[in-house]
Amino acid sequence: MKLDALSADQFEQLVTDELDLLPDDMIDGIENVGFTTASRPDDGSLGLLGLYTGVALTRRGQYGHGELPDHIVLYREPHLRISRDLDDLKLNIHVTLVHEIGHYYGLDDEELHKLGWG
């Protein structure tokens, strides 16, 4: 598959497949988080691979009383831009998912970089 021909639906399926491959102990603690994909960030840039929006678990007080779901989005065009081939794309999607889920668990960019997920 040529990456420049990868559709939005195909990218979304790759994200879903990579999400399914993550370890259970990473996924089991996730509650009230929506995962989506988009072509690129709202500002049109190509430098951001993903974004977590919400309140990290480490900063929450009482939770579960009508809060909007947290949200993780992965951006297709930036991923395609940095990936050499399909295997590299899958790896980049995997790293981005772990990175954004790390933010959900309260890890900042510096901690994620130290762990190799930056």
N, C-alpha and C positions, 0 to 999 in steps of 0.2 A: 504494500500500500504506500503510495506517495503521500507524504505529509501535507503537501500543498492542496491535495484533493480531499483531505479529511473534513467531513461535514461536522456541523454542530452536534448532530445526533450521534455520530460515531465518537466524537470527543466525549460526550456525556456518558456513553457506554463504557469507554475506557476508564473514566473517573469512577463509575459504579463498580467496574471490575476490580480496580485497584483498591477501592474502599472495602470490598469484600475480602481482599487478601490481607488486610491489616490484622494484627493479632487481636484475639478476643479481649485480652485484658486492657487494650487501648480503647476498644470500641464499647465494651460493656458499660463503662462509666458515663457515656455520653447520653444526655437527656435533653430534649427540647432544642435540638439543633437541626436546622435544615441545610442540606447540601445542594448546591446548584452550580450551573456553569453559565458563562457568558462569553461573548466574543472578546471583549476587552473591558478594562475599567471605564467608568463613566467619563473620565477626563481624556479618554482616547489613547493613553500612553500604552507602551508595550513593555514597560519595565517591571510591572507587578504581576506575579504569577497567581496569587490567591489573596483572599482577604477574609479575616475572621471579624465579625461584628457581633458584639454582645458583651456580657459581663463574665469575666473569667471566674471559674469556680472558687479560686482563692480570694476573690473580692466580693463574693455574694454573701448576703445575710440570709434571711429566710427566703426561700424560693418556692415557686409553685402557686402563686396567687395572681394569675392573670398576666404574667409577663409575656411579652412577645418572644417567640423563639429566637435563639441565637442563630447566626447564619454564617456558613462558610461557602464562599464562591471560588471556583477555579476558572481562570481566564484562558480560553483556547488560543487566541492569536499569539500572546506572549510565549506560551508553551511551544507552539509550532516554531516560533522564531528561534528558540534556543536549542531545539532538539535536532539531532543529526538524522535519526531514523526512528522507527516505531519502538524499538527496545529502549532507546534513550528517552523518548516521549513518555513511555510507561514509568521509567525511573523518575523522571522529573515530576510527573503527576504524583507518584508515591511520596516523594520528598515533600512536595507542596502540601499534600494531605496531612502528613505527619507534622509539618511545621504549623499549619493552621489549627490542627487539633491540639498541638502543644500550647498555643495561645489560649484555647478554651480551658485547658488545665492550669493556666496561670503562668506559663513559662514566657519570658520576654525574649526578644530577638537575640540578645547576648547569650542567654542560657542555651537557646536553640543552636546557635552557632558553635558553642563549646561542645554540644552533643553531636555535632555533625549534621544537623537538620536545618541549617540556616540558609 
